[in-house]
């Protein structure tokens, strides 16, 4: 089954997520707000399908409050 093509923005955001970045960190890296990052993650998840491991990771990231600083976060 072919993998649907992600947009360049979706791909970059997904790669940052896969590298362990939080939604807040991704937003800062790409210059978007947290809600826009969440929207792009939702679009990528829709394209990749609910069965993928990446989709599950995206869902976990979206459940994590992005406005809450993590340990070592210099806010």
mmJSON file of the N, C-alpha and C atoms, coordinates in Angstrom:
{"data_MODEL":{"atom_site":{
"group_PDB":["ATOM","ATOM","ATOM","ATOM","ATOM","ATOM","ATOM","ATOM","ATOM","ATOM","ATOM","ATOM","ATOM","ATOM","ATOM","ATOM","ATOM","ATOM","ATOM","ATOM","ATOM","ATOM","ATOM","ATOM","ATOM","ATOM","ATOM","ATOM","ATOM","ATOM","ATOM","ATOM","ATOM","ATOM","ATOM","ATOM","ATOM","ATOM","ATOM","ATOM","ATOM","ATOM","ATOM","ATOM","ATOM","ATOM","ATOM","ATOM","ATOM","ATOM","ATOM","ATOM","ATOM","ATOM","ATOM","ATOM","ATOM","ATOM","ATOM","ATOM","ATOM","ATOM","ATOM","ATOM","ATOM","ATOM","ATOM","ATOM","ATOM","ATOM","ATOM","ATOM","ATOM","ATOM","ATOM","ATOM","ATOM","ATOM","ATOM","ATOM","ATOM","ATOM","ATOM","ATOM","ATOM","ATOM","ATOM","ATOM","ATOM","ATOM","ATOM","ATOM","ATOM","ATOM","ATOM","ATOM","ATOM","ATOM","ATOM","ATOM","ATOM","ATOM","ATOM","ATOM","ATOM","ATOM","ATOM","ATOM","ATOM","ATOM","ATOM","ATOM","ATOM","ATOM","ATOM","ATOM","ATOM","ATOM","ATOM","ATOM","ATOM","ATOM","ATOM","ATOM","ATOM","ATOM","ATOM","ATOM","ATOM","ATOM","ATOM","ATOM","ATOM","ATOM","ATOM","ATOM","ATOM","ATOM","ATOM","ATOM","ATOM","ATOM","ATOM","ATOM","ATOM","ATOM","ATOM","ATOM","ATOM","ATOM","ATOM","ATOM","ATOM","ATOM","ATOM","ATOM","ATOM","ATOM","ATOM","ATOM","ATOM","ATOM","ATOM","ATOM","ATOM","ATOM","ATOM","ATOM","ATOM","ATOM","ATOM","ATOM","ATOM","ATOM","ATOM","ATOM","ATOM","ATOM","ATOM","ATOM","ATOM","ATOM","ATOM","ATOM","ATOM","ATOM","ATOM","ATOM","ATOM","ATOM","ATOM","ATOM","ATOM","ATOM","ATOM","ATOM","ATOM","ATOM","ATOM","ATOM","ATOM","ATOM","ATOM","ATOM","ATOM","ATOM","ATOM","ATOM","ATOM","ATOM","ATOM","ATOM","ATOM","ATOM","ATOM","ATOM","ATOM","ATOM","ATOM","ATOM","ATOM","ATOM","ATOM","ATOM","ATOM"],
"id":[1,2,3,4,5,6,7,8,9,10,11,12,13,14,15,16,17,18,19,20,21,22,23,24,25,26,27,28,29,30,31,32,33,34,35,36,37,38,39,40,41,42,43,44,45,46,47,48,49,50,51,52,53,54,55,56,57,58,59,60,61,62,63,64,65,66,67,68,69,70,71,72,73,74,75,76,77,78,79,80,81,82,83,84,85,86,87,88,89,90,91,92,93,94,95,96,97,98,99,100,101,102,103,104,105,106,107,108,109,110,111,112,113,114,115,116,117,118,119,120,121,122,123,124,125,126,127,128,129,130,131,132,133,134,135,136,137,138,139,140,141,142,143,144,145,146,147,148,149,150,151,152,153,154,155,156,157,158,159,160,161,162,163,164,165,166,167,168,169,170,171,172,173,174,175,176,177,178,179,180,181,182,183,184,185,186,187,188,189,190,191,192,193,194,195,196,197,198,199,200,201,202,203,204,205,206,207,208,209,210,211,212,213,214,215,216,217,218,219,220,221,222,223,224,225],
"type_symbol":["N","C","C","N","C","C","N","C","C","N","C","C","N","C","C","N","C","C","N","C","C","N","C","C","N","C","C","N","C","C","N","C","C","N","C","C","N","C","C","N","C","C","N","C","C","N","C","C","N","C","C","N","C","C","N","C","C","N","C","C","N","C","C","N","C","C","N","C","C","N","C","C","N","C","C","N","C","C","N","C","C","N","C","C","N","C","C","N","C","C","N","C","C","N","C","C","N","C","C","N","C","C","N","C","C","N","C","C","N","C","C","N","C","C","N","C","C","N","C","C","N","C","C","N","C","C","N","C","C","N","C","C","N","C","C","N","C","C","N","C","C","N","C","C","N","C","C","N","C","C","N","C","C","N","C","C","N","C","C","N","C","C","N","C","C","N","C","C","N","C","C","N","C","C","N","C","C","N","C","C","N","C","C","N","C","C","N","C","C","N","C","C","N","C","C","N","C","C","N","C","C","N","C","C","N","C","C","N","C","C","N","C","C","N","C","C","N","C","C","N","C","C","N","C","C"],
"label_atom_id":["N","CA","C","N","CA","C","N","CA","C","N","CA","C","N","CA","C","N","CA","C","N","CA","C","N","CA","C","N","CA","C","N","CA","C","N","CA","C","N","CA","C","N","CA","C","N","CA","C","N","CA","C","N","CA","C","N","CA","C","N","CA","C","N","CA","C","N","CA","C","N","CA","C","N","CA","C","N","CA","C","N","CA","C","N","CA","C","N","CA","C","N","CA","C","N","CA","C","N","CA","C","N","CA","C","N","CA","C","N","CA","C","N","CA","C","N","CA","C","N","CA","C","N","CA","C","N","CA","C","N","CA","C","N","CA","C","N","CA","C","N","CA","C","N","CA","C","N","CA","C","N","CA","C","N","CA","C","N","CA","C","N","CA","C","N","CA","C","N","CA","C","N","CA","C","N","CA","C","N","CA","C","N","CA","C","N","CA","C","N","CA","C","N","CA","C","N","CA","C","N","CA","C","N","CA","C","N","CA","C","N","CA","C","N","CA","C","N","CA","C","N","CA","C","N","CA","C","N","CA","C","N","CA","C","N","CA","C","N","CA","C","N","CA","C","N","CA","C","N","CA","C","N","CA","C","N","CA","C","N","CA","C"],
"label_alt_id":[null,null,null,null,null,null,null,null,null,null,null,null,null,null,null,null,null,null,null,null,null,null,null,null,null,null,null,null,null,null,null,null,null,null,null,null,null,null,null,null,null,null,null,null,null,null,null,null,null,null,null,null,null,null,null,null,null,null,null,null,null,null,null,null,null,null,null,null,null,null,null,null,null,null,null,null,null,null,null,null,null,null,null,null,null,null,null,null,null,null,null,null,null,null,null,null,null,null,null,null,null,null,null,null,null,null,null,null,null,null,null,null,null,null,null,null,null,null,null,null,null,null,null,null,null,null,null,null,null,null,null,null,null,null,null,null,null,null,null,null,null,null,null,null,null,null,null,null,null,null,null,null,null,null,null,null,null,null,null,null,null,null,null,null,null,null,null,null,null,null,null,null,null,null,null,null,null,null,null,null,null,null,null,null,null,null,null,null,null,null,null,null,null,null,null,null,null,null,null,null,null,null,null,null,null,null,null,null,null,null,null,null,null,null,null,null,null,null,null,null,null,null,null,null,null],
"label_comp_id":["UNK","UNK","UNK","UNK","UNK","UNK","UNK","UNK","UNK","UNK","UNK","UNK","UNK","UNK","UNK","UNK","UNK","UNK","UNK","UNK","UNK","UNK","UNK","UNK","UNK","UNK","UNK","UNK","UNK","UNK","UNK","UNK","UNK","UNK","UNK","UNK","UNK","UNK","UNK","UNK","UNK","UNK","UNK","UNK","UNK","UNK","UNK","UNK","UNK","UNK","UNK","UNK","UNK","UNK","UNK","UNK","UNK","UNK","UNK","UNK","UNK","UNK","UNK","UNK","UNK","UNK","UNK","UNK","UNK","UNK","UNK","UNK","UNK","UNK","UNK","UNK","UNK","UNK","UNK","UNK","UNK","UNK","UNK","UNK","UNK","UNK","UNK","UNK","UNK","UNK","UNK","UNK","UNK","UNK","UNK","UNK","UNK","UNK","UNK","UNK","UNK","UNK","UNK","UNK","UNK","UNK","UNK","UNK","UNK","UNK","UNK","UNK","UNK","UNK","UNK","UNK","UNK","UNK","UNK","UNK","UNK","UNK","UNK","UNK","UNK","UNK","UNK","UNK","UNK","UNK","UNK","UNK","UNK","UNK","UNK","UNK","UNK","UNK","UNK","UNK","UNK","UNK","UNK","UNK","UNK","UNK","UNK","UNK","UNK","UNK","UNK","UNK","UNK","UNK","UNK","UNK","UNK","UNK","UNK","UNK","UNK","UNK","UNK","UNK","UNK","UNK","UNK","UNK","UNK","UNK","UNK","UNK","UNK","UNK","UNK","UNK","UNK","UNK","UNK","UNK","UNK","UNK","UNK","UNK","UNK","UNK","UNK","UNK","UNK","UNK","UNK","UNK","UNK","UNK","UNK","UNK","UNK","UNK","UNK","UNK","UNK","UNK","UNK","UNK","UNK","UNK","UNK","UNK","UNK","UNK","UNK","UNK","UNK","UNK","UNK","UNK","UNK","UNK","UNK","UNK","UNK","UNK","UNK","UNK","UNK"],
"label_asym_id":["A","A","A","A","A","A","A","A","A","A","A","A","A","A","A","A","A","A","A","A","A","A","A","A","A","A","A","A","A","A","A","A","A","A","A","A","A","A","A","A","A","A","A","A","A","A","A","A","A","A","A","A","A","A","A","A","A","A","A","A","A","A","A","A","A","A","A","A","A","A","A","A","A","A","A","A","A","A","A","A","A","A","A","A","A","A","A","A","A","A","A","A","A","A","A","A","A","A","A","A","A","A","A","A","A","A","A","A","A","A","A","A","A","A","A","A","A","A","A","A","A","A","A","A","A","A","A","A","A","A","A","A","A","A","A","A","A","A","A","A","A","A","A","A","A","A","A","A","A","A","A","A","A","A","A","A","A","A","A","A","A","A","A","A","A","A","A","A","A","A","A","A","A","A","A","A","A","A","A","A","A","A","A","A","A","A","A","A","A","A","A","A","A","A","A","A","A","A","A","A","A","A","A","A","A","A","A","A","A","A","A","A","A","A","A","A","A","A","A","A","A","A","A","A","A"],
"label_entity_id":["1","1","1","1","1","1","1","1","1","1","1","1","1","1","1","1","1","1","1","1","1","1","1","1","1","1","1","1","1","1","1","1","1","1","1","1","1","1","1","1","1","1","1","1","1","1","1","1","1","1","1","1","1","1","1","1","1","1","1","1","1","1","1","1","1","1","1","1","1","1","1","1","1","1","1","1","1","1","1","1","1","1","1","1","1","1","1","1","1","1","1","1","1","1","1","1","1","1","1","1","1","1","1","1","1","1","1","1","1","1","1","1","1","1","1","1","1","1","1","1","1","1","1","1","1","1","1","1","1","1","1","1","1","1","1","1","1","1","1","1","1","1","1","1","1","1","1","1","1","1","1","1","1","1","1","1","1","1","1","1","1","1","1","1","1","1","1","1","1","1","1","1","1","1","1","1","1","1","1","1","1","1","1","1","1","1","1","1","1","1","1","1","1","1","1","1","1","1","1","1","1","1","1","1","1","1","1","1","1","1","1","1","1","1","1","1","1","1","1","1","1","1","1","1","1"],
"label_seq_id":[1,1,1,2,2,2,3,3,3,4,4,4,5,5,5,6,6,6,7,7,7,8,8,8,9,9,9,10,10,10,11,11,11,12,12,12,13,13,13,14,14,14,15,15,15,16,16,16,17,17,17,18,18,18,19,19,19,20,20,20,21,21,21,22,22,22,23,23,23,24,24,24,25,25,25,26,26,26,27,27,27,28,28,28,29,29,29,30,30,30,31,31,31,32,32,32,33,33,33,34,34,34,35,35,35,36,36,36,37,37,37,38,38,38,39,39,39,40,40,40,41,41,41,42,42,42,43,43,43,44,44,44,45,45,45,46,46,46,47,47,47,48,48,48,49,49,49,50,50,50,51,51,51,52,52,52,53,53,53,54,54,54,55,55,55,56,56,56,57,57,57,58,58,58,59,59,59,60,60,60,61,61,61,62,62,62,63,63,63,64,64,64,65,65,65,66,66,66,67,67,67,68,68,68,69,69,69,70,70,70,71,71,71,72,72,72,73,73,73,74,74,74,75,75,75],
"pdbx_PDB_ins_code":[null,null,null,null,null,null,null,null,null,null,null,null,null,null,null,null,null,null,null,null,null,null,null,null,null,null,null,null,null,null,null,null,null,null,null,null,null,null,null,null,null,null,null,null,null,null,null,null,null,null,null,null,null,null,null,null,null,null,null,null,null,null,null,null,null,null,null,null,null,null,null,null,null,null,null,null,null,null,null,null,null,null,null,null,null,null,null,null,null,null,null,null,null,null,null,null,null,null,null,null,null,null,null,null,null,null,null,null,null,null,null,null,null,null,null,null,null,null,null,null,null,null,null,null,null,null,null,null,null,null,null,null,null,null,null,null,null,null,null,null,null,null,null,null,null,null,null,null,null,null,null,null,null,null,null,null,null,null,null,null,null,null,null,null,null,null,null,null,null,null,null,null,null,null,null,null,null,null,null,null,null,null,null,null,null,null,null,null,null,null,null,null,null,null,null,null,null,null,null,null,null,null,null,null,null,null,null,null,null,null,null,null,null,null,null,null,null,null,null,null,null,null,null,null,null],
"Cartn_x":[0.855,0.0,0.893,0.713,1.565,1.297,2.356,2.234,1.835,0.795,0.384,1.498,1.587,2.628,2.242,3.171,2.968,3.477,2.896,3.431,4.8,5.575,6.895,6.792,5.789,5.6,5.214,4.273,3.871,5.058,5.856,7.018,8.009,8.276,9.218,8.709,7.435,6.852,6.871,6.523,6.531,7.95,8.934,10.321,10.788,10.378,10.728,10.058,8.812,8.113,8.819,9.21,9.907,11.259,11.851,13.131,12.95,11.699,11.441,11.09,10.866,10.514,9.055,8.781,7.404,6.714,5.404,4.65,5.156,5.434,5.932,7.291,8.173,9.492,9.378,8.473,8.267,7.744,6.78,6.215,7.303,8.185,9.281,10.234,10.488,11.441,10.913,9.61,9.056,8.386,8.271,7.704,6.186,5.538,4.077,3.659,2.365,1.891,1.53,1.307,1.052,-0.159,-1.207,-2.43,-2.183,-1.337,-1.026,-0.225,0.708,1.47,0.509,-0.409,-1.399,-2.214,-2.588,-3.368,-2.561,-1.294,-0.449,-0.245,-0.103,0.022,-1.257,-2.394,-3.674,-3.786,-3.343,-3.383,-2.46,-1.269,-0.328,-0.909,-1.511,-2.107,-3.226,-4.044,-5.141,-4.586,-3.52,-2.933,-2.272,-1.641,-0.897,-1.794,-2.942,-3.87,-3.761,-4.865,-4.948,-4.152,-3.79,-3.103,-1.602,-1.063,0.387,0.864,2.064,2.683,2.882,3.151,3.334,2.038,0.919,-0.367,-0.566,-0.224,-0.361,0.541,1.75,2.659,2.129,1.532,0.941,-0.198,-1.027,-2.129,-1.618,-0.555,0.026,0.543,1.182,1.721,0.596,-0.518,-1.638,-2.333,-2.235,-2.827,-1.947,-0.656,0.27,0.086,-0.177,-0.351,0.926,0.852,2.046,2.423,1.513,1.835,2.526,2.618,3.276,4.748,5.63,7.067,7.509,8.44,8.998,10.272,10.81,12.06,13.123,13.885,14.935,14.454,13.155,12.597,12.877,13.575,13.975,12.953,11.778,10.739,10.783],
"Cartn_y":[-1.184,0.0,1.237,2.155,3.34,4.281,4.936,5.903,7.241,7.882,9.172,10.205,11.111,12.119,13.244,13.557,14.665,15.942,17.077,18.351,18.551,19.489,19.754,20.183,20.998,21.447,20.269,19.447,18.274,17.361,17.14,16.268,16.822,18.107,18.71,18.591,18.866,18.792,17.357,16.41,15.0,14.545,14.981,14.61,15.195,16.425,17.018,16.258,15.859,15.058,13.724,13.101,11.814,11.954,13.143,13.401,13.683,13.646,13.801,15.212,16.1,17.485,17.571,18.472,18.712,19.634,19.727,20.62,22.051,22.466,23.817,24.032,23.058,23.153,23.173,22.365,22.334,23.688,24.241,25.541,26.607,26.608,27.585,27.355,26.108,25.784,26.167,26.025,26.303,27.668,28.365,29.708,29.754,28.688,28.64,28.662,28.896,28.721,27.249,26.884,25.48,24.906,25.702,25.209,24.892,25.67,25.405,24.117,23.9,22.645,21.477,21.611,20.555,20.27,21.319,21.139,20.352,20.713,19.996,18.539,18.306,16.928,16.141,16.783,16.116,15.767,16.675,16.403,15.24,15.222,14.126,12.805,12.833,11.621,11.105,12.021,11.628,10.963,11.527,10.979,9.628,9.48,8.251,7.108,7.43,6.398,6.121,5.709,5.509,4.317,3.396,2.183,2.386,3.472,3.63,3.986,3.571,3.906,5.415,6.059,7.503,8.194,7.692,8.277,8.217,7.086,6.946,7.936,8.144,9.11,10.534,10.837,12.15,12.36,11.346,11.465,11.734,11.028,11.27,12.698,13.194,14.558,15.578,15.304,16.245,16.224,15.135,15.071,15.744,15.914,16.546,18.051,18.698,20.16,20.835,21.503,22.118,23.411,23.988,25.237,25.007,23.742,23.428,23.187,23.983,23.778,22.418,21.803,20.544,20.804,19.776,19.944,20.44,21.424,21.957,22.977,23.252,24.24,25.615,26.42,27.746,28.806,28.695,29.714,30.758],
"Cartn_z":[0.0,0.0,0.0,-0.941,-0.993,0.183,0.624,1.706,1.095,1.633,1.089,1.268,0.332,0.386,1.353,2.249,3.171,2.519,2.916,2.452,3.099,2.586,3.162,4.621,4.944,6.323,7.213,6.758,7.53,7.774,6.74,6.871,7.894,7.817,8.764,10.198,10.399,11.74,12.25,11.409,11.802,12.142,11.363,11.652,12.988,13.273,14.571,15.716,15.507,16.512,16.714,15.62,15.696,16.388,16.323,16.988,18.473,18.936,20.361,20.796,19.845,20.186,20.619,21.548,21.99,20.984,21.09,20.216,20.351,21.575,21.831,21.161,21.274,20.646,19.126,18.586,17.141,16.667,17.398,17.029,16.97,17.939,17.954,16.775,16.457,15.378,13.998,13.79,12.459,12.363,13.481,13.461,13.42,13.898,13.972,15.436,15.68,17.042,17.261,18.519,18.876,18.147,18.004,17.347,15.882,15.224,13.814,13.69,14.611,14.628,14.83,15.779,16.016,14.759,14.031,12.805,11.773,11.586,10.625,11.059,12.36,12.846,12.57,12.745,12.469,10.982,10.11,8.676,8.316,8.913,8.651,9.15,10.323,10.889,9.991,9.482,8.59,7.337,6.791,5.572,5.817,6.979,7.26,7.729,8.241,8.682,10.163,10.737,12.171,12.671,11.81,12.259,12.457,11.945,12.001,13.402,13.709,14.992,15.096,13.983,13.99,14.387,13.901,14.263,15.768,16.366,17.821,18.555,18.031,18.653,18.507,17.36,17.146,18.134,18.323,19.272,20.679,21.088,22.418,22.526,21.476,21.491,21.615,20.977,21.021,22.379,23.114,24.446,25.486,25.19,26.11,26.033,27.172,27.132,26.653,25.508,24.925,25.623,26.392,27.067,28.401,28.833,30.087,29.827,30.449,30.249,30.784,30.082,30.534,31.302,31.957,32.673,31.705,32.134,31.3,30.293,30.258,29.328,29.901,29.163,29.653,29.298,29.857,29.598,30.655],
"occupancy":[1.0,1.0,1.0,1.0,1.0,1.0,1.0,1.0,1.0,1.0,1.0,1.0,1.0,1.0,1.0,1.0,1.0,1.0,1.0,1.0,1.0,1.0,1.0,1.0,1.0,1.0,1.0,1.0,1.0,1.0,1.0,1.0,1.0,1.0,1.0,1.0,1.0,1.0,1.0,1.0,1.0,1.0,1.0,1.0,1.0,1.0,1.0,1.0,1.0,1.0,1.0,1.0,1.0,1.0,1.0,1.0,1.0,1.0,1.0,1.0,1.0,1.0,1.0,1.0,1.0,1.0,1.0,1.0,1.0,1.0,1.0,1.0,1.0,1.0,1.0,1.0,1.0,1.0,1.0,1.0,1.0,1.0,1.0,1.0,1.0,1.0,1.0,1.0,1.0,1.0,1.0,1.0,1.0,1.0,1.0,1.0,1.0,1.0,1.0,1.0,1.0,1.0,1.0,1.0,1.0,1.0,1.0,1.0,1.0,1.0,1.0,1.0,1.0,1.0,1.0,1.0,1.0,1.0,1.0,1.0,1.0,1.0,1.0,1.0,1.0,1.0,1.0,1.0,1.0,1.0,1.0,1.0,1.0,1.0,1.0,1.0,1.0,1.0,1.0,1.0,1.0,1.0,1.0,1.0,1.0,1.0,1.0,1.0,1.0,1.0,1.0,1.0,1.0,1.0,1.0,1.0,1.0,1.0,1.0,1.0,1.0,1.0,1.0,1.0,1.0,1.0,1.0,1.0,1.0,1.0,1.0,1.0,1.0,1.0,1.0,1.0,1.0,1.0,1.0,1.0,1.0,1.0,1.0,1.0,1.0,1.0,1.0,1.0,1.0,1.0,1.0,1.0,1.0,1.0,1.0,1.0,1.0,1.0,1.0,1.0,1.0,1.0,1.0,1.0,1.0,1.0,1.0,1.0,1.0,1.0,1.0,1.0,1.0,1.0,1.0,1.0,1.0,1.0,1.0,1.0,1.0,1.0,1.0,1.0,1.0],
"B_iso_or_equiv":[0.0,0.0,0.0,0.0,0.0,0.0,0.0,0.0,0.0,0.0,0.0,0.0,0.0,0.0,0.0,0.0,0.0,0.0,0.0,0.0,0.0,0.0,0.0,0.0,0.0,0.0,0.0,0.0,0.0,0.0,0.0,0.0,0.0,0.0,0.0,0.0,0.0,0.0,0.0,0.0,0.0,0.0,0.0,0.0,0.0,0.0,0.0,0.0,0.0,0.0,0.0,0.0,0.0,0.0,0.0,0.0,0.0,0.0,0.0,0.0,0.0,0.0,0.0,0.0,0.0,0.0,0.0,0.0,0.0,0.0,0.0,0.0,0.0,0.0,0.0,0.0,0.0,0.0,0.0,0.0,0.0,0.0,0.0,0.0,0.0,0.0,0.0,0.0,0.0,0.0,0.0,0.0,0.0,0.0,0.0,0.0,0.0,0.0,0.0,0.0,0.0,0.0,0.0,0.0,0.0,0.0,0.0,0.0,0.0,0.0,0.0,0.0,0.0,0.0,0.0,0.0,0.0,0.0,0.0,0.0,0.0,0.0,0.0,0.0,0.0,0.0,0.0,0.0,0.0,0.0,0.0,0.0,0.0,0.0,0.0,0.0,0.0,0.0,0.0,0.0,0.0,0.0,0.0,0.0,0.0,0.0,0.0,0.0,0.0,0.0,0.0,0.0,0.0,0.0,0.0,0.0,0.0,0.0,0.0,0.0,0.0,0.0,0.0,0.0,0.0,0.0,0.0,0.0,0.0,0.0,0.0,0.0,0.0,0.0,0.0,0.0,0.0,0.0,0.0,0.0,0.0,0.0,0.0,0.0,0.0,0.0,0.0,0.0,0.0,0.0,0.0,0.0,0.0,0.0,0.0,0.0,0.0,0.0,0.0,0.0,0.0,0.0,0.0,0.0,0.0,0.0,0.0,0.0,0.0,0.0,0.0,0.0,0.0,0.0,0.0,0.0,0.0,0.0,0.0,0.0,0.0,0.0,0.0,0.0,0.0],
"pdbx_formal_charge":[null,null,null,null,null,null,null,null,null,null,null,null,null,null,null,null,null,null,null,null,null,null,null,null,null,null,null,null,null,null,null,null,null,null,null,null,null,null,null,null,null,null,null,null,null,null,null,null,null,null,null,null,null,null,null,null,null,null,null,null,null,null,null,null,null,null,null,null,null,null,null,null,null,null,null,null,null,null,null,null,null,null,null,null,null,null,null,null,null,null,null,null,null,null,null,null,null,null,null,null,null,null,null,null,null,null,null,null,null,null,null,null,null,null,null,null,null,null,null,null,null,null,null,null,null,null,null,null,null,null,null,null,null,null,null,null,null,null,null,null,null,null,null,null,null,null,null,null,null,null,null,null,null,null,null,null,null,null,null,null,null,null,null,null,null,null,null,null,null,null,null,null,null,null,null,null,null,null,null,null,null,null,null,null,null,null,null,null,null,null,null,null,null,null,null,null,null,null,null,null,null,null,null,null,null,null,null,null,null,null,null,null,null,null,null,null,null,null,null,null,null,null,null,null,null],
"auth_seq_id":[1,1,1,2,2,2,3,3,3,4,4,4,5,5,5,6,6,6,7,7,7,8,8,8,9,9,9,10,10,10,11,11,11,12,12,12,13,13,13,14,14,14,15,15,15,16,16,16,17,17,17,18,18,18,19,19,19,20,20,20,21,21,21,22,22,22,23,23,23,24,24,24,25,25,25,26,26,26,27,27,27,28,28,28,29,29,29,30,30,30,31,31,31,32,32,32,33,33,33,34,34,34,35,35,35,36,36,36,37,37,37,38,38,38,39,39,39,40,40,40,41,41,41,42,42,42,43,43,43,44,44,44,45,45,45,46,46,46,47,47,47,48,48,48,49,49,49,50,50,50,51,51,51,52,52,52,53,53,53,54,54,54,55,55,55,56,56,56,57,57,57,58,58,58,59,59,59,60,60,60,61,61,61,62,62,62,63,63,63,64,64,64,65,65,65,66,66,66,67,67,67,68,68,68,69,69,69,70,70,70,71,71,71,72,72,72,73,73,73,74,74,74,75,75,75],
"auth_comp_id":["UNK","UNK","UNK","UNK","UNK","UNK","UNK","UNK","UNK","UNK","UNK","UNK","UNK","UNK","UNK","UNK","UNK","UNK","UNK","UNK","UNK","UNK","UNK","UNK","UNK","UNK","UNK","UNK","UNK","UNK","UNK","UNK","UNK","UNK","UNK","UNK","UNK","UNK","UNK","UNK","UNK","UNK","UNK","UNK","UNK","UNK","UNK","UNK","UNK","UNK","UNK","UNK","UNK","UNK","UNK","UNK","UNK","UNK","UNK","UNK","UNK","UNK","UNK","UNK","UNK","UNK","UNK","UNK","UNK","UNK","UNK","UNK","UNK","UNK","UNK","UNK","UNK","UNK","UNK","UNK","UNK","UNK","UNK","UNK","UNK","UNK","UNK","UNK","UNK","UNK","UNK","UNK","UNK","UNK","UNK","UNK","UNK","UNK","UNK","UNK","UNK","UNK","UNK","UNK","UNK","UNK","UNK","UNK","UNK","UNK","UNK","UNK","UNK","UNK","UNK","UNK","UNK","UNK","UNK","UNK","UNK","UNK","UNK","UNK","UNK","UNK","UNK","UNK","UNK","UNK","UNK","UNK","UNK","UNK","UNK","UNK","UNK","UNK","UNK","UNK","UNK","UNK","UNK","UNK","UNK","UNK","UNK","UNK","UNK","UNK","UNK","UNK","UNK","UNK","UNK","UNK","UNK","UNK","UNK","UNK","UNK","UNK","UNK","UNK","UNK","UNK","UNK","UNK","UNK","UNK","UNK","UNK","UNK","UNK","UNK","UNK","UNK","UNK","UNK","UNK","UNK","UNK","UNK","UNK","UNK","UNK","UNK","UNK","UNK","UNK","UNK","UNK","UNK","UNK","UNK","UNK","UNK","UNK","UNK","UNK","UNK","UNK","UNK","UNK","UNK","UNK","UNK","UNK","UNK","UNK","UNK","UNK","UNK","UNK","UNK","UNK","UNK","UNK","UNK","UNK","UNK","UNK","UNK","UNK","UNK"],
"auth_asym_id":["A","A","A","A","A","A","A","A","A","A","A","A","A","A","A","A","A","A","A","A","A","A","A","A","A","A","A","A","A","A","A","A","A","A","A","A","A","A","A","A","A","A","A","A","A","A","A","A","A","A","A","A","A","A","A","A","A","A","A","A","A","A","A","A","A","A","A","A","A","A","A","A","A","A","A","A","A","A","A","A","A","A","A","A","A","A","A","A","A","A","A","A","A","A","A","A","A","A","A","A","A","A","A","A","A","A","A","A","A","A","A","A","A","A","A","A","A","A","A","A","A","A","A","A","A","A","A","A","A","A","A","A","A","A","A","A","A","A","A","A","A","A","A","A","A","A","A","A","A","A","A","A","A","A","A","A","A","A","A","A","A","A","A","A","A","A","A","A","A","A","A","A","A","A","A","A","A","A","A","A","A","A","A","A","A","A","A","A","A","A","A","A","A","A","A","A","A","A","A","A","A","A","A","A","A","A","A","A","A","A","A","A","A","A","A","A","A","A","A","A","A","A","A","A","A"],
"auth_atom_id":["N","CA","C","N","CA","C","N","CA","C","N","CA","C","N","CA","C","N","CA","C","N","CA","C","N","CA","C","N","CA","C","N","CA","C","N","CA","C","N","CA","C","N","CA","C","N","CA","C","N","CA","C","N","CA","C","N","CA","C","N","CA","C","N","CA","C","N","CA","C","N","CA","C","N","CA","C","N","CA","C","N","CA","C","N","CA","C","N","CA","C","N","CA","C","N","CA","C","N","CA","C","N","CA","C","N","CA","C","N","CA","C","N","CA","C","N","CA","C","N","CA","C","N","CA","C","N","CA","C","N","CA","C","N","CA","C","N","CA","C","N","CA","C","N","CA","C","N","CA","C","N","CA","C","N","CA","C","N","CA","C","N","CA","C","N","CA","C","N","CA","C","N","CA","C","N","CA","C","N","CA","C","N","CA","C","N","CA","C","N","CA","C","N","CA","C","N","CA","C","N","CA","C","N","CA","C","N","CA","C","N","CA","C","N","CA","C","N","CA","C","N","CA","C","N","CA","C","N","CA","C","N","CA","C","N","CA","C","N","CA","C","N","CA","C","N","CA","C","N","CA","C","N","CA","C","N","CA","C","N","CA","C"],
"pdbx_PDB_model_num":[1,1,1,1,1,1,1,1,1,1,1,1,1,1,1,1,1,1,1,1,1,1,1,1,1,1,1,1,1,1,1,1,1,1,1,1,1,1,1,1,1,1,1,1,1,1,1,1,1,1,1,1,1,1,1,1,1,1,1,1,1,1,1,1,1,1,1,1,1,1,1,1,1,1,1,1,1,1,1,1,1,1,1,1,1,1,1,1,1,1,1,1,1,1,1,1,1,1,1,1,1,1,1,1,1,1,1,1,1,1,1,1,1,1,1,1,1,1,1,1,1,1,1,1,1,1,1,1,1,1,1,1,1,1,1,1,1,1,1,1,1,1,1,1,1,1,1,1,1,1,1,1,1,1,1,1,1,1,1,1,1,1,1,1,1,1,1,1,1,1,1,1,1,1,1,1,1,1,1,1,1,1,1,1,1,1,1,1,1,1,1,1,1,1,1,1,1,1,1,1,1,1,1,1,1,1,1,1,1,1,1,1,1,1,1,1,1,1,1,1,1,1,1,1,1]
}}}
